[in-house]
Amino acid sequence: MIPAPFDYAAPATLDEALSLLASRSDDAKILAGGHSLLPAMKLRLAQPALLVDIGRIKDLAYVREDGGQIRIGARTTHYEIESSDLLKKVCPLLPECAGTIGDVQVRNCGTIGGSLAHADPAGDFPAAVLALDAELVAVSKRGERTIKVSDFFVDMLTTALAPDEILREIRVAAAPARTGQAYRKVHQPASGFAVVGVAVSLTLGAAGACDSAAVALTGVAAKPYRARGVEQLLVGKTLDAQAIADAAAHADEGVDANSDLYASAEYRRHLARVHTRRAIAAALSRAA
Ligand SMILES: Cc1cc2nc3c(=O)[nH]c(=O)nc-3n(C[C@H](O)[C@H](O)[C@H](O)COP(=O)(O)OP(=O)(O)OC[C@H]3O[C@@H](n4cnc5c(N)ncnc54)[C@H](O)[C@@H]3O)c2cc1C
């Protein structure tokens, strides 16, 4: 499996990378960790004429807090997110999710920006950032724009990013008090990708009832989605086992479920309901 011939550039600055993309946006592709793009090139599913390697742009990899908002550089690796003390404290959903991705080698090279830009229907981070209502900052020679995560995932392997744009930063809010978060996943045994992955973030009010709930699923459909029917049934309730089960039963509502050799659509729907129930229960146990 040998890729088609391509040119390679490794700019040292973001500006240089943006200039290259602006001049070759019809046939160039950004290379980050390479753990999705290179396999696609070897299978000749992607044949870019130019790879713009952003691996040497140091100021694209960071996790920091700024006025209650967490900012994550797009080139931050899965391992850096999994092991970030700041994220473990203020947004534990992301490290938990990162720790389920692939294996150690994949987590050392793969980046959150690459995962989101690739938009694999079985990718893990897309569910987590949807549940966190993230904002995604994209930059090009034309300027910078902020994309709400609800507008970012367009279809399977397709996002709102334009060919000349680099995803620069992911922004999420620090979790308020009495918030519990959890990620639950059924691994595809060969690849490690999510057959079904469920990200939950819920916040309890002073009396112990659920004040707000965000539930997002990946692996089930062509693109990740928020399970609004589940969320509506959680909010305002005291979450006992029955209330959680009743809500989780709506996890696959209105969804056109994927089917493949490993999991039929019916089985995926079943997994979606079961693991949504478990993810909500896990998040609740961390919220008190
Ligand atoms: C064996 C194996 C197992 C895996 N298991 C899992 C798993 O369990 N869960 C999971 O979620 N993923 C899994 N992955 C995928 C892995 O997480 C990838 O690293 C990730 O999907 C892509 O990140 P990357 O940095 O490698 O991006 P690349 O492969 O370099 O790029 C992917 C795509 O994103 C674009 N891109 C990259 N960075 C940017 C940016 N900053 N702005 C705009 N476009 C950009 C590229 O042009 C390309 O189109 C696995 C991969 C392998 C090889």
The ligand as an ORCA input file, in Angstrom:
! r2SCAN-3c Opt
* xyz 0 1
  C      -4.867      1.873     14.627
  C      -5.688      3.106     14.837
  C      -6.668      3.103     15.814
  C      -7.445      4.239     16.025
  N      -8.421      4.205     16.982
  C      -9.195      5.292     17.185
  C     -10.211      5.294     18.188
  O     -10.412      4.341     18.925
  N     -10.957      6.426     18.303
  C     -10.771      7.540     17.527
  O     -11.475      8.522     17.688
  N      -9.794      7.574     16.604
  C      -9.010      6.488     16.403
  N      -8.017      6.527     15.463
  C      -7.834      7.760     14.677
  C      -6.872      8.686     15.416
  O      -7.521      9.219     16.560
  C      -6.391      9.833     14.513
  O      -5.229     10.288     15.070
  C      -7.323     10.994     14.350
  O      -8.564     10.603     13.835
  C      -6.762     12.001     13.347
  O      -5.832     12.830     13.987
  P      -4.439     13.091     13.340
  O      -3.805     14.166     14.135
  O      -3.723     11.805     13.205
  O      -4.861     13.715     11.901
  P      -4.328     13.429     10.440
  O      -4.445     11.989     10.098
  O      -3.004     14.075     10.229
  O      -5.427     14.266      9.617
  C      -6.765     13.813      9.535
  C      -7.568     14.817      8.682
  O      -7.738     16.041      9.377
  C      -7.150     17.144      8.650
  N      -6.540     17.997      9.685
  C      -5.657     17.590     10.641
  N      -5.394     18.617     11.495
  C      -6.126     19.673     11.044
  C      -6.285     21.016     11.512
  N      -5.666     21.486     12.611
  N      -7.108     21.833     10.805
  C      -7.775     21.375      9.709
  N      -7.667     20.123      9.213
  C      -6.845     19.275      9.895
  C      -6.169     16.492      7.672
  O      -5.959     17.282      6.533
  C      -6.878     15.187      7.357
  O      -7.873     15.412      6.382
  C      -7.227      5.408     15.224
  C      -6.225      5.413     14.250
  C      -5.455      4.283     14.055
  C      -4.372      4.309     13.004
*
